[in-house]
Amino acid sequence: MRPAILYPLFAPVGSIRGLGPKLAKLVEKLAGPHVLDLLWHLPSSIVDRRLAPKVAEAPDGAVCTLTVRVDRHMAPATNRQPYRVCASDETGTVELTYFRGQPGWLSALFPIGAWVVVSGRVEWFNGRAQMAHPDQVAPLEEAETIQGVETVYPLVAGLASKVLRKAVQTALAAVPELPEWQDEHWFQRQGWPRWKPALVAVHAPQDEADLSLEAPARRRLAYDELLANQLALALVRRQQRRLAGRAVRGDGSLRARVLEALPYALTGAQGQALDEIYADMAAERRMLRLLQGDVGSGKTVVALLAMLNAVEAGHQAALMAPTEILARQHLETLTPLCAAAGIEVAVLTSRDKGKARAQLLERLAAGRIGILIGTHALFQDEVGFADLGLAVIDEQHRFGVHQRLQLSNKGRGVDVLVMTATPIPRTLTLTAYGDMDVSRLTEKPPGRKPVDTRTIPIDRLEEVVAGIRRKIAEGARAYWVCPLVEESEQIDLAAATERHAYLLGALGSRVGLVHGKMKPSEKDAVMAAFAAGSIDVLVATTVIEVGVNVPEATVMVVEHAERFGLAQLHQLRGRVGRGAGASTCLLLFDQPLGPTARARLAILRETEDGFRIAEEDLRLRGAGEVLGTRQSGLPEFRLADLAVHGDLLAVARDDASLQLERDPELETPRGQALRTLLYLFERDQAVRYLRSG
C-alpha cells in the first residue's frame, strides 16, 4: 500500500486548482496522469525580465521590462498594418505594435493616461524603440508579477506557458515534507538541499547555472531516482535468489561431441563465460546471467553448450528469440551441431498449427525434445515441458522482466541466461540489468575479417549503385537499408518501397524488399531467397538488424545513416563480414551534417569495438536515445541523465546493497524512508518483496 503521505502527489492532475477537464487532458498528455508527473516535468530554459531600464537606455534586441504611460492609440488603415500603442517615460517613447490586434481588447488593456508595465524584446528602428506583441502587460500596481525570472517549460499544442507555470506553482504548494532517505554523512558531504527544497529549486531557476544538470538540486533529485532504481533491482535480485534453484551438472559427453564438430576452437572470452555459466548452474540457487556479446562474438555457441549441460543432466532447455526469422535461423545453426550430439531440437512459433503442433507439444511434454527454440509462442499455457532446466532468452531488450519470469515458471528452479548482441554501456547495464550477473564476450572468433567502413554523401548515389553493379557481377550480395517504409510527408526520406523500385530499374529484377509491414511468411520467403542467392540485393528497413546470417553478403549500404543510432548502425554493419570475402559498409548521409552526427559517423569509421561504440553513443546522445529506450525495456529516467550522472549510479548501487546488508527488510528509520522513496518512483513491486511490506 502506498503511504498516505504520498497521496497528494499521486492525485490526478485534474485535481490541481485552475485546471479544468480540457486543460487537465493536455497536461496529462504532456507530463503524465499524476500531480507528481507534472513536478517531474522540469523547465528547459528561462526568460530573465529583471532588466528594467528607462526607454532611452533599453538595449537593442534585449528583453526589457519598461514602466510607461499610455499616450495614444493608432489604429491601422488596413488589416495588413499593425495596431500601434504609443507609450513613454521621461526619457523617450516606445511603440507597442500588435498585428491583427482587436481595438476593443487593446483599449481596455492600455487605457490612455494610465501607467503600465510591459515586458518583451525591444528593437530600435530609425531611432525609435519598438516592442512587438509584448509578452507581459500589467497595471503599475502589479509590476512585481512581471519583473523577475520566468521559467520556460516544454509545451504541447493548446497549452499556454502561463497556465502550466501556474499549475506547477499550485502543485508545489501541496508537496508534503518527506522523511530524509539519504545517508546523512554522504548527504552532508555533497552539500545538497533536502528533497522538498530541491524540488522547489529546480522549478525556480534564477540563471543558466541553475538549469544545469550539474546544479546541486538537480543532482540531488537525480540521485534519488537512481537510488530508487538500484534499490528496486537489488530487491528483485534478492527475491530471485530466495527462490529455490537446483544444482545442474552435466557429464560433458554431449558438449565434447559438439566441440569436436565445431570448425574452430572457442575464444578465451567464450571459455571464461562458459566457466561462469557452469558455476552458476552447479549452484543450488537459480542462475540469472546476462551474456553480452558484440555482433559475431559467438554467443549462440555459448548458449548451445550451456543448454547441453542441462540436457546432459537429464533436463530440457528452451531458447527464445524475438522474431520468427531469428528463431528459424537459430534452428538452422543448431540442428547440425545437435545432430552431432545426438539430441532432438525443434522450433515452435505462432505459425505452427494443427496436427504438427499437437505432435510437437506431445513430444515436448514427454521429454523427447531436448532443446526447443521459439518465439513468444513459448509463453502459451499449453506449452508444457517434461523438465525445463535452462531458459535462454535472446535479444533481452525486446522482452520485459515479466516475460523472463513467465518462461522460468515453466519448470522447477529454472536457470535463466539472457543474451544480447547490442553492446550496452556499463552504466546502462547497471540500470537495466542490475538484477543479473554479467558475462561479456569481447573477442571475435578467428577468421572474422574487419569491415571497410566509408561515409559517402547521398548525392553520389549513382556512383554507389555503379559500384554495387560491379560487385554483383563478381558474385557478391548486398543489403540496402532505408529508414522508413513509406514516404513520410514530415520527413523527406527515401523510403524502402521507392528505393526498391529505383534499384529494380538500375540493377535488374534480382532485387528483393523486406519491411516491417509485411506478413512474417512473406518476409521469410524474401529472406530465404536472399540467403539462397536467387536475390542479389535486399532492400530493407531495420528488420534485418538482429541476427540475420548470410555469409555471402559482403556489402551493406545504409541510407540516411545520420538518422540512425550508433548502436543500430553497428548492428547493421555486423550483418556483413561473416564469410570469407572482404566486406564493405557504405554509410550514405545527407548534407549538411550536424556536429553530433559527424562525430557518430567518425567513430564507426575508427572502430568495430561495439562496447566503445556504445559508450560513445551514450555520451553523444544521452541514455534516452541509446537502444531506443522506449522499445527496449530499459528504465526511462525523468530526472537522471546517465551521460551526466553516471558517477552517481555506482554510488547508488553501493548505497543500496550496503543498506540491504544492514537492514534487510528496511525497518530502521532510514529503511522506512527508503520504502517511501520506492513508492515515490513507482517501484511498488519491489516493496512487495519485503517481508513486512
C-alpha positions as CSV (number, residue, x, y, z in Angstrom):
1,M,0.0,0.0,0.0
2,R,1.3,3.4,-1.0
3,P,1.9,5.5,2.2
4,A,-0.8,8.2,2.9
5,I,1.9,11.0,2.9
6,L,2.2,10.5,-0.9
7,Y,-1.5,10.7,-1.7
8,P,-1.4,14.4,-2.7
9,L,1.4,13.6,-5.2
10,F,-0.5,10.7,-6.8
11,A,-3.7,12.7,-7.1
12,P,-4.9,13.1,-10.7
13,V,-3.5,16.3,-12.4
14,G,-7.1,17.3,-12.9
15,S,-7.3,17.9,-9.1
16,I,-4.9,20.9,-9.4
17,R,-6.9,24.1,-8.9
18,G,-7.4,26.1,-12.1
19,L,-7.1,23.1,-14.4
20,G,-10.4,22.2,-15.9
21,P,-11.0,18.8,-17.7
22,K,-9.8,20.1,-21.0
23,L,-6.6,21.6,-19.7
24,A,-6.0,18.6,-17.4
25,K,-6.1,16.3,-20.5
26,L,-3.4,18.4,-22.2
27,V,-1.2,18.4,-19.0
28,E,-1.6,14.6,-18.8
29,K,-0.6,14.2,-22.4
30,L,2.5,16.4,-21.7
31,A,3.7,15.1,-18.4
32,G,1.6,12.2,-17.1
33,P,-1.6,11.5,-15.1
34,H,-0.4,12.4,-11.6
35,V,0.5,15.7,-9.8
36,L,3.9,14.2,-9.3
37,D,4.4,13.7,-13.1
38,L,3.9,17.4,-13.5
39,L,6.5,18.1,-10.8
40,W,9.0,15.9,-12.7
41,H,8.3,18.0,-15.9
42,L,11.3,20.4,-15.5
43,P,11.9,23.8,-17.1
44,S,14.0,23.8,-20.3
45,S,15.1,27.5,-20.2
46,I,14.4,30.9,-18.6
47,V,13.4,34.4,-19.7
48,D,15.1,37.0,-17.5
49,R,12.8,40.0,-17.1
50,R,14.8,41.7,-14.4
51,L,16.4,44.3,-16.8
52,A,14.2,47.4,-16.2
53,P,15.8,50.4,-17.9
54,K,14.3,53.7,-18.9
55,V,13.1,53.7,-22.6
56,A,16.1,55.6,-23.9
57,E,18.5,53.2,-22.3
58,A,16.9,50.0,-23.4
59,P,19.5,47.9,-25.3
60,D,18.6,46.8,-28.9
61,G,17.4,43.2,-29.0
62,A,17.3,42.7,-25.2
63,V,14.3,41.5,-23.2
64,C,13.3,44.5,-21.1
65,T,10.6,45.4,-18.6
66,L,9.5,49.0,-19.1
67,T,7.3,51.2,-16.9
68,V,5.5,53.7,-19.3
69,R,2.4,55.9,-19.6
70,V,0.0,55.2,-22.4
71,D,-0.1,58.3,-24.7
72,R,-2.3,57.4,-27.7
73,H,-3.6,54.5,-29.9
74,M,-3.0,54.4,-33.7
75,A,-5.5,52.1,-35.4
76,P,-4.3,50.8,-38.8
77,A,-6.0,51.9,-42.0
78,T,-5.8,48.3,-43.4
79,N,-5.5,44.8,-41.9
80,R,-2.0,44.5,-43.2
81,Q,-0.7,47.2,-40.9
82,P,-0.1,46.7,-37.2
83,Y,-2.1,48.4,-34.4
84,R,0.2,50.7,-32.5
85,V,0.1,51.9,-28.9
86,C,2.4,54.8,-28.2
87,A,3.7,55.0,-24.6
88,S,6.5,56.9,-22.9
89,D,8.5,57.7,-19.8
90,E,10.5,60.9,-19.1
91,T,13.4,59.7,-21.4
92,G,11.6,58.7,-24.6
93,T,8.7,56.9,-26.5
94,V,8.2,53.2,-27.3
95,E,5.7,51.9,-29.8
96,L,3.9,48.7,-28.8
97,T,2.8,47.0,-32.0
98,Y,0.1,44.3,-32.4
99,F,-0.6,42.6,-35.8
100,R,-4.3,41.9,-36.1
101,G,-4.9,43.4,-32.7
102,Q,-8.5,43.8,-31.6
103,P,-9.2,47.5,-30.9
104,G,-11.7,46.9,-28.1
105,W,-9.3,44.5,-26.3
106,L,-6.3,46.8,-26.7
107,S,-8.3,49.9,-25.5
108,A,-9.1,48.0,-22.3
109,L,-5.6,46.7,-21.8
110,F,-4.0,50.2,-22.4
111,P,-6.3,53.0,-21.1
112,I,-5.0,56.4,-22.3
113,G,-3.1,58.2,-19.5
114,A,-2.6,55.0,-17.4
115,W,0.8,53.8,-16.2
116,V,1.5,50.2,-17.3
117,V,4.4,47.7,-17.1
118,V,5.3,45.9,-20.3
119,S,7.9,43.2,-20.9
120,G,9.3,41.9,-24.2
121,R,12.1,42.3,-26.7
122,V,13.0,45.9,-27.5
123,E,14.1,46.7,-31.1
124,W,15.3,50.1,-32.3
125,F,14.2,51.1,-35.8
126,N,15.1,54.6,-37.3
127,G,15.9,55.9,-33.8
128,R,12.6,54.7,-32.3
129,A,12.1,52.0,-29.7
130,Q,9.6,49.3,-30.6
131,M,8.2,46.2,-28.8
132,A,6.1,43.8,-31.0
133,H,3.5,41.8,-29.1
134,P,4.7,42.3,-25.5
135,D,4.9,39.0,-23.6
136,Q,3.5,40.5,-20.4
137,V,1.4,43.6,-19.7
138,A,0.2,44.6,-16.2
139,P,-1.1,47.8,-14.4
140,L,1.6,49.6,-12.4
141,E,0.4,48.2,-9.0
142,E,1.0,44.6,-10.3
143,A,4.6,45.3,-11.5
144,E,6.1,42.6,-9.2
145,T,4.1,39.8,-11.0
146,I,6.2,40.5,-14.2
147,Q,9.6,41.8,-13.1
148,G,11.6,38.6,-12.4
149,V,12.8,35.4,-14.0
150,E,10.2,33.4,-15.9
151,T,10.6,29.7,-16.3
152,V,10.0,28.2,-19.7
153,Y,8.7,24.6,-19.9
154,P,8.4,22.2,-22.9
155,L,4.7,22.5,-24.0
156,V,2.1,20.7,-26.0
157,A,-0.3,22.4,-28.6
158,G,-3.2,24.1,-26.9
159,L,-1.4,24.6,-23.5
160,A,-0.2,28.1,-22.6
161,S,3.0,28.7,-20.6
162,K,1.2,30.8,-18.1
163,V,-1.3,28.1,-17.4
164,L,1.4,25.4,-17.0
165,R,3.6,27.7,-14.7
166,K,0.6,28.4,-12.5
167,A,-0.3,24.7,-12.3
168,V,3.3,23.8,-11.3
169,Q,3.3,26.5,-8.6
170,T,-0.1,25.3,-7.2
171,A,1.2,21.7,-7.2
172,L,4.5,22.7,-5.4
173,A,2.4,24.3,-2.7
174,A,0.8,21.0,-1.9
175,V,4.1,19.0,-1.8
176,P,4.4,17.3,1.6
177,E,7.7,17.2,3.7
178,L,9.0,13.7,3.3
179,P,11.4,11.9,5.7
180,E,15.1,12.0,4.5
181,W,16.1,8.8,2.9
182,Q,19.7,9.8,2.0
183,D,22.6,8.5,4.1
184,E,23.3,11.5,6.4
185,H,27.1,11.6,6.1
186,W,27.1,11.3,2.3
187,F,24.3,13.9,2.1
188,Q,26.2,16.4,4.2
189,R,29.4,15.9,2.1
190,Q,27.6,16.6,-1.1
191,G,26.1,19.9,0.2
192,W,22.8,19.1,-1.4
193,P,19.4,20.6,-0.4
194,R,16.7,18.5,1.3
195,W,14.1,16.8,-1.0
196,K,11.3,19.4,-1.0
197,P,13.6,22.5,-1.3
198,A,15.4,20.7,-4.1
199,L,12.1,20.2,-6.0
200,V,11.2,23.8,-5.4
201,A,14.6,25.0,-6.6
202,V,14.6,23.1,-9.9
203,H,11.3,24.9,-10.7
204,A,12.7,28.3,-9.8
205,P,16.0,28.7,-11.7
206,Q,17.4,32.2,-11.4
207,D,20.2,31.8,-14.1
208,E,21.6,29.3,-16.6
209,A,23.7,27.6,-13.9
210,D,20.5,26.7,-12.0
211,L,19.2,24.9,-15.2
212,S,22.4,22.8,-15.4
213,L,22.2,19.0,-14.9
214,E,25.1,19.5,-12.5
215,A,23.2,22.0,-10.3
216,P,23.1,20.7,-6.7
217,A,19.3,20.5,-6.6
218,R,19.2,18.6,-9.9
219,R,22.0,16.2,-8.8
220,R,20.1,15.5,-5.6
221,L,16.9,14.6,-7.4
222,A,18.8,12.5,-10.0
223,Y,20.5,10.6,-7.2
224,D,17.1,9.9,-5.6
225,E,15.8,8.4,-8.8
226,L,19.0,6.3,-9.3
227,L,18.9,5.1,-5.7
228,A,15.2,4.0,-6.1
229,N,16.2,2.2,-9.3
230,Q,19.2,0.4,-7.8
231,L,17.3,-0.5,-4.5
232,A,14.4,-2.0,-6.5
233,L,16.8,-4.1,-8.7
234,A,18.6,-5.3,-5.6
235,L,15.3,-6.4,-4.0
236,V,14.2,-8.2,-7.2
237,R,17.6,-9.9,-7.4
238,R,17.4,-11.0,-3.7
239,Q,13.9,-12.3,-4.3
240,Q,15.2,-14.3,-7.3
241,R,18.0,-15.7,-5.1
242,R,15.5,-16.8,-2.5
243,L,13.5,-18.9,-5.0
244,A,14.6,-22.5,-4.8
245,G,17.1,-23.5,-7.5
246,R,18.8,-26.8,-8.2
247,A,22.3,-27.9,-9.0
248,V,22.7,-28.8,-12.7
249,R,25.9,-30.6,-13.6
250,G,26.2,-32.4,-16.9
251,D,28.9,-35.1,-17.6
252,G,30.3,-33.2,-20.6
253,S,29.6,-36.0,-23.1
254,L,27.3,-34.1,-25.4
255,R,29.4,-31.0,-25.2
256,A,32.6,-32.9,-26.2
257,R,30.8,-34.1,-29.4
258,V,29.8,-30.6,-30.3
259,L,33.2,-29.1,-29.6
260,E,34.7,-31.8,-31.9
261,A,32.2,-30.9,-34.7
262,L,33.0,-27.1,-34.5
263,P,35.3,-25.9,-37.3
264,Y,37.2,-23.6,-34.8
265,A,38.3,-23.5,-31.2
266,L,36.4,-21.4,-28.7
267,T,37.9,-18.0,-27.9
268,G,39.3,-17.2,-24.4
269,A,36.2,-15.0,-23.7
270,Q,33.8,-17.8,-24.7
271,G,35.7,-20.2,-22.4
272,Q,35.5,-17.7,-19.5
273,A,31.8,-17.0,-20.0
274,L,31.1,-20.8,-20.0
275,D,33.0,-21.3,-16.8
276,E,30.9,-18.6,-15.1
277,I,27.7,-20.1,-16.5
278,Y,28.6,-23.7,-15.5
279,A,29.4,-22.5,-12.0
280,D,26.0,-20.7,-11.7
281,M,24.2,-23.8,-13.0
282,A,26.0,-26.0,-10.5
283,A,25.0,-23.8,-7.6
284,E,21.8,-24.5,-5.6
285,R,20.4,-21.1,-6.4
286,R,18.9,-20.0,-9.7
287,M,21.1,-18.6,-12.3
288,L,20.2,-15.2,-13.7
289,R,23.0,-14.1,-16.0
290,L,23.3,-11.6,-18.9
291,L,25.6,-12.7,-21.8
292,Q,26.7,-9.6,-23.6
293,G,28.5,-10.1,-26.9
294,D,29.2,-8.0,-29.9
295,V,28.0,-8.9,-33.3
296,G,29.7,-12.2,-34.3
297,S,31.4,-12.8,-31.0
298,G,29.9,-16.4,-30.8
299,K,27.0,-16.1,-28.2
300,T,24.9,-18.8,-29.9
301,V,27.6,-21.5,-29.4
302,V,28.0,-20.5,-25.7
303,A,24.2,-20.7,-25.3
304,L,24.2,-24.2,-27.0
305,L,26.9,-25.5,-24.7
306,A,25.0,-24.2,-21.7
307,M,21.8,-25.9,-22.9
308,L,23.7,-29.2,-23.5
309,N,24.9,-29.0,-19.9
310,A,21.2,-29.0,-18.8
311,V,20.4,-31.9,-21.3
312,E,23.3,-34.0,-20.0
313,A,21.9,-33.6,-16.5
314,G,18.5,-35.0,-17.7
315,H,16.7,-31.7,-18.2
316,Q,15.4,-29.8,-21.2
317,A,16.4,-26.3,-22.4
318,A,14.5,-23.5,-24.3
319,L,15.8,-20.8,-26.5
320,M,13.5,-17.8,-27.0
321,A,14.0,-15.3,-29.9
322,P,12.2,-12.1,-30.6
323,T,11.2,-12.8,-34.2
324,E,10.3,-15.9,-36.2
325,I,13.1,-15.2,-38.7
326,L,15.6,-15.3,-35.8
327,A,14.0,-18.4,-34.3
328,R,14.2,-20.4,-37.5
329,Q,17.8,-19.2,-38.1
330,H,18.8,-20.5,-34.7
331,L,17.2,-23.8,-35.6
332,E,19.3,-23.9,-38.9
333,T,22.5,-23.1,-37.0
334,L,22.0,-25.5,-34.1
335,T,20.4,-28.5,-36.0
336,P,23.8,-29.9,-37.4
337,L,25.5,-29.4,-34.1
338,C,22.7,-31.1,-32.1
339,A,22.7,-33.9,-34.6
340,A,26.4,-34.4,-33.8
341,A,25.4,-34.7,-30.2
342,G,22.5,-37.0,-31.0
343,I,19.8,-34.9,-29.4
344,E,16.5,-33.6,-30.8
345,V,15.9,-29.9,-31.4
346,A,12.6,-28.4,-32.6
347,V,11.1,-24.9,-33.2
348,L,7.7,-23.5,-32.2
349,T,6.3,-20.3,-33.5
350,S,2.8,-18.9,-33.8
351,R,2.8,-20.2,-37.4
352,D,2.9,-23.8,-36.3
353,K,-0.7,-25.0,-36.2
354,G,-2.9,-28.2,-36.2
355,K,-1.6,-31.7,-36.0
356,A,2.1,-31.0,-36.4
357,R,1.9,-28.6,-33.5
358,A,0.0,-31.1,-31.3
359,Q,2.6,-33.8,-32.0
360,L,5.4,-31.4,-31.2
361,L,3.8,-30.4,-27.8
362,E,3.3,-34.1,-27.1
363,R,7.0,-34.9,-27.7
364,L,8.0,-31.9,-25.6
365,A,5.8,-32.9,-22.7
366,A,7.2,-36.5,-22.9
367,G,10.7,-35.1,-22.7
368,R,11.8,-36.4,-26.1
369,I,12.7,-32.9,-27.4
370,G,15.9,-31.8,-25.6
371,I,16.1,-28.2,-26.9
372,L,13.1,-26.2,-28.0
373,I,13.6,-22.9,-29.9
374,G,10.7,-20.5,-30.2
375,T,9.2,-17.0,-30.1
376,H,6.6,-15.6,-27.7
377,A,4.6,-18.7,-28.6
378,L,6.7,-20.5,-25.8
379,F,4.7,-18.5,-23.2
380,Q,1.4,-20.1,-24.1
381,D,-0.3,-22.2,-21.4
382,E,-0.5,-25.4,-23.4
383,V,3.3,-25.4,-24.0
384,G,4.5,-27.8,-21.2
385,F,8.0,-29.2,-20.7
386,A,8.7,-32.6,-19.0
387,D,11.5,-30.9,-17.0
388,L,12.8,-27.4,-18.1
389,G,16.2,-26.8,-16.6
390,L,17.5,-23.8,-18.6
391,A,15.8,-20.9,-20.4
392,V,17.9,-18.8,-22.8
393,I,16.4,-15.5,-23.9
394,D,18.0,-13.9,-27.0
395,E,17.9,-10.2,-27.5
396,Q,16.8,-9.4,-24.0
397,H,15.9,-5.8,-24.7
398,R,12.9,-7.0,-26.7
399,F,11.4,-8.7,-23.7
400,G,10.4,-7.4,-20.3
401,V,11.3,-8.8,-16.8
402,H,7.7,-10.3,-16.6
403,Q,8.2,-12.3,-19.7
404,R,11.5,-13.5,-18.3
405,L,9.8,-14.8,-15.2
406,Q,6.9,-16.3,-17.2
407,L,9.3,-18.6,-19.1
408,S,11.2,-19.6,-16.0
409,N,7.9,-20.5,-14.3
410,K,7.5,-23.4,-16.8
411,G,9.8,-25.6,-14.8
412,R,11.2,-26.1,-11.3
413,G,14.1,-23.8,-10.3
414,V,14.8,-22.9,-13.9
415,D,18.2,-21.2,-14.6
416,V,17.9,-18.2,-16.9
417,L,20.6,-17.0,-19.4
418,V,19.8,-13.8,-21.2
419,M,21.8,-12.8,-24.3
420,T,22.1,-9.5,-26.2
421,A,24.1,-8.6,-29.3
422,T,23.6,-4.9,-28.6
423,P,26.7,-3.8,-26.6
424,I,25.3,-1.8,-23.7
425,P,27.4,0.9,-21.9
426,R,28.3,-0.2,-18.3
427,T,26.0,2.5,-16.8
428,L,23.0,1.3,-18.7
429,T,23.9,-2.4,-17.8
430,L,23.6,-1.4,-14.2
431,T,20.3,0.4,-14.5
432,A,18.6,-2.2,-16.7
433,Y,20.2,-5.5,-15.6
434,G,21.4,-4.7,-12.1
435,D,19.4,-7.8,-11.1
436,M,21.7,-10.0,-13.1
437,D,25.3,-11.2,-13.2
438,V,27.1,-10.2,-16.4
439,S,29.5,-12.0,-18.7
440,R,31.0,-10.2,-21.7
441,L,32.3,-11.7,-24.9
442,T,34.9,-9.2,-26.0
443,E,36.8,-11.2,-28.7
444,K,35.7,-12.2,-32.2
445,P,36.1,-15.8,-33.3
446,P,39.1,-16.4,-35.6
447,G,38.6,-15.7,-39.3
448,R,36.2,-12.8,-38.9
449,K,37.6,-10.0,-41.2
450,P,37.3,-6.3,-40.4
451,V,34.7,-4.4,-42.4
452,D,35.9,-1.5,-44.5
453,T,33.5,1.4,-43.4
454,R,33.1,4.5,-45.6
455,T,30.9,7.6,-45.4
456,I,29.6,9.0,-48.6
457,P,27.3,12.0,-49.3
458,I,23.9,10.8,-50.7
459,D,24.3,13.0,-53.8
460,R,26.9,10.4,-55.1
461,L,24.1,7.8,-55.2
462,E,24.7,6.9,-58.9
463,E,28.4,6.1,-58.1
464,V,27.3,3.8,-55.3
465,V,24.8,1.9,-57.5
466,A,27.5,1.5,-60.2
467,G,29.9,0.1,-57.5
468,I,27.2,-2.4,-56.4
469,R,26.6,-3.4,-60.0
470,R,30.3,-4.3,-60.3
471,K,30.2,-6.3,-57.0
472,I,27.2,-8.3,-58.1
473,A,28.9,-9.2,-61.4
474,E,31.7,-10.6,-59.2
475,G,29.1,-12.8,-57.3
476,A,28.6,-10.6,-54.2
477,R,25.3,-9.9,-52.4
478,A,24.3,-6.6,-50.8
479,Y,22.0,-5.2,-48.2
480,W,20.4,-1.7,-48.8
481,V,18.9,-0.3,-45.6
482,C,16.4,2.6,-45.6
483,P,14.9,4.3,-42.5
484,L,11.2,4.3,-43.5
485,V,8.7,2.1,-45.2
486,E,6.6,4.7,-47.0
487,E,7.4,8.3,-47.9
488,S,6.6,10.4,-44.9
489,E,5.2,13.9,-45.5
490,Q,7.0,15.3,-42.5
491,I,10.4,13.9,-43.2
492,D,11.5,13.7,-46.7
493,L,13.4,10.3,-46.5
494,A,14.0,7.8,-49.3
495,A,11.5,5.1,-48.4
496,A,12.3,1.4,-48.8
497,T,9.5,0.9,-51.4
498,E,10.7,3.8,-53.6
499,R,14.3,2.8,-53.3
500,H,13.4,-0.8,-54.3
501,A,11.7,0.5,-57.4
502,Y,14.7,2.6,-58.3
503,L,17.2,-0.3,-57.8
504,L,15.0,-2.7,-59.8
505,G,15.3,-0.2,-62.7
506,A,19.1,0.2,-62.2
507,L,20.2,-3.3,-61.3
508,G,17.5,-5.6,-62.9
509,S,15.0,-8.0,-61.4
510,R,17.1,-9.7,-58.7
511,V,16.3,-7.0,-56.1
512,G,14.1,-8.0,-53.1
513,L,12.3,-6.0,-50.5
514,V,11.6,-6.6,-46.8
515,H,9.9,-4.3,-44.3
516,G,8.1,-4.4,-41.0
517,K,4.6,-4.1,-42.5
518,M,4.9,-7.4,-44.4
519,K,3.4,-10.7,-43.1
520,P,6.0,-12.9,-41.4
521,S,5.6,-15.6,-44.1
522,E,6.3,-13.0,-46.9
523,K,9.3,-11.7,-45.1
524,D,10.7,-15.2,-44.5
525,A,10.3,-16.0,-48.2
526,V,12.3,-13.0,-49.4
527,M,15.0,-13.6,-46.7
528,A,15.2,-17.2,-47.8
529,A,15.6,-16.2,-51.5
530,F,18.4,-13.7,-50.5
531,A,20.2,-16.4,-48.4
532,A,19.9,-18.9,-51.3
533,G,21.3,-16.4,-53.8
534,S,18.3,-16.0,-56.1
535,I,18.2,-12.3,-54.9
536,D,21.4,-10.2,-55.2
537,V,20.3,-7.1,-53.4
538,L,18.0,-7.0,-50.4
539,V,16.3,-3.6,-49.8
540,A,15.1,-3.4,-46.2
541,T,14.1,-1.4,-43.2
542,T,15.9,-2.3,-40.0
543,V,14.0,-5.6,-39.7
544,I,17.3,-7.2,-40.8
545,E,19.1,-5.5,-37.8
546,V,19.2,-8.5,-35.5
547,G,20.6,-12.0,-36.1
548,V,20.2,-12.4,-39.9
549,N,23.1,-14.6,-41.2
550,V,24.0,-14.6,-44.9
551,P,27.8,-15.1,-45.1
552,E,27.8,-14.4,-48.9
553,A,26.5,-10.8,-48.3
554,T,29.6,-8.6,-48.4
555,V,28.1,-5.1,-49.0
556,M,26.0,-3.1,-46.5
557,V,24.6,0.3,-47.7
558,V,22.8,2.4,-45.1
559,E,20.9,5.3,-46.5
560,H,20.5,8.4,-44.3
561,A,23.0,6.9,-41.8
562,E,22.8,10.2,-39.8
563,R,19.2,9.3,-38.8
564,F,20.3,6.0,-37.1
565,G,21.7,5.5,-33.6
566,L,25.3,4.4,-33.4
567,A,24.4,1.0,-31.8
568,Q,21.9,0.4,-34.6
569,L,24.5,1.2,-37.3
570,H,27.0,-1.1,-35.6
571,Q,24.3,-3.9,-35.6
572,L,23.6,-3.3,-39.3
573,R,27.3,-3.4,-40.2
574,G,27.6,-6.7,-38.3
575,R,25.4,-8.3,-41.0
576,V,28.4,-8.3,-43.3
577,G,31.9,-9.6,-42.8
578,R,30.6,-13.1,-41.9
579,G,32.1,-15.0,-44.7
580,A,35.5,-15.4,-46.5
581,G,35.2,-12.4,-48.7
582,A,36.3,-8.8,-47.9
583,S,33.3,-6.7,-46.8
584,T,32.3,-3.1,-47.1
585,C,29.8,-0.9,-45.3
586,L,28.8,2.4,-47.0
587,L,27.1,5.0,-44.8
588,L,25.2,7.4,-47.1
589,F,24.5,10.8,-45.4
590,D,22.6,13.9,-46.3
591,Q,24.5,17.2,-46.1
592,P,24.9,19.3,-44.1
593,L,25.8,17.1,-41.1
594,G,25.5,18.4,-37.6
595,P,28.4,18.0,-35.2
596,T,26.9,15.1,-33.3
597,A,26.0,13.2,-36.5
598,R,29.5,13.8,-37.8
599,A,31.1,12.6,-34.6
600,R,29.0,9.4,-34.7
601,L,29.9,8.5,-38.2
602,A,33.6,9.2,-37.5
603,I,33.5,6.7,-34.6
604,L,32.1,4.0,-36.8
605,R,35.0,4.5,-39.3
606,E,37.5,4.3,-36.5
607,T,36.4,1.2,-34.6
608,E,34.5,-2.0,-34.7
609,D,34.5,-2.4,-30.9
610,G,30.8,-2.4,-30.0
611,F,31.4,-1.6,-26.4
612,R,33.4,1.5,-27.2
613,I,30.8,2.5,-29.7
614,A,28.0,2.0,-27.1
615,E,29.9,4.3,-24.6
616,E,30.3,7.0,-27.3
617,D,26.6,6.7,-28.2
618,L,25.7,7.3,-24.6
619,R,28.0,10.3,-24.4
620,L,26.8,11.9,-27.7
621,R,23.1,11.2,-27.5
622,G,22.1,10.5,-23.9
623,A,20.5,7.4,-22.4
624,G,17.0,8.1,-23.7
625,E,18.2,7.5,-27.3
626,V,20.6,4.7,-26.9
627,L,18.8,1.4,-27.9
628,G,15.7,3.4,-28.4
629,T,14.8,3.3,-24.7
630,R,11.0,3.2,-25.2
631,Q,11.1,-0.1,-27.1
632,S,13.9,-1.7,-25.1
633,G,12.6,-2.3,-21.6
634,L,15.3,0.0,-20.3
635,P,14.1,2.3,-17.5
636,E,13.1,5.8,-18.5
637,F,14.6,8.3,-16.1
638,R,12.7,11.6,-15.6
639,L,15.4,13.4,-13.5
640,A,18.7,11.5,-14.0
641,D,20.7,11.7,-17.2
642,L,23.1,8.8,-17.3
643,A,25.5,10.6,-19.7
644,V,25.9,13.2,-17.0
645,H,25.0,11.5,-13.7
646,G,26.8,8.1,-14.4
647,D,29.1,8.8,-11.4
648,L,26.1,8.8,-9.1
649,L,24.9,5.4,-10.4
650,A,27.8,3.4,-8.9
651,V,27.3,5.2,-5.6
652,A,23.6,4.4,-5.6
653,R,24.4,0.8,-6.3
654,D,26.8,0.5,-3.4
655,D,24.4,2.5,-1.1
656,A,21.5,0.1,-1.9
657,S,23.5,-3.1,-1.3
658,L,25.0,-1.8,1.9
659,Q,21.6,-0.7,3.2
660,L,20.1,-4.1,2.5
661,E,23.0,-5.8,4.3
662,R,22.5,-3.7,7.4
663,D,18.7,-3.5,7.2
664,P,17.4,-6.4,5.0
665,E,13.7,-5.6,5.4
666,L,14.1,-1.8,5.5
667,E,12.7,-1.5,9.1
668,T,15.1,1.2,10.5
669,P,14.1,4.9,10.3
670,R,16.2,5.2,7.1
671,G,14.8,1.9,5.8
672,Q,11.2,3.2,6.3
673,A,12.2,6.4,4.4
674,L,13.6,4.3,1.6
675,R,10.3,2.5,1.3
676,T,8.7,5.9,0.8
677,L,11.3,6.6,-1.9
678,L,10.5,3.3,-3.7
679,Y,6.8,4.3,-3.8
680,L,7.6,7.8,-4.9
681,F,9.3,6.4,-8.0
682,E,6.6,3.8,-8.5
683,R,8.7,0.8,-7.7
684,D,5.8,-0.7,-5.8
685,Q,6.6,-4.2,-7.0
686,A,10.0,-4.1,-5.2
687,V,8.4,-3.1,-1.8
688,R,6.2,-6.3,-2.0
689,Y,9.4,-8.4,-1.8
690,L,10.0,-7.0,1.7
691,R,8.6,-9.3,4.5
692,S,6.8,-6.6,6.3
693,G,5.9,-4.8,3.0
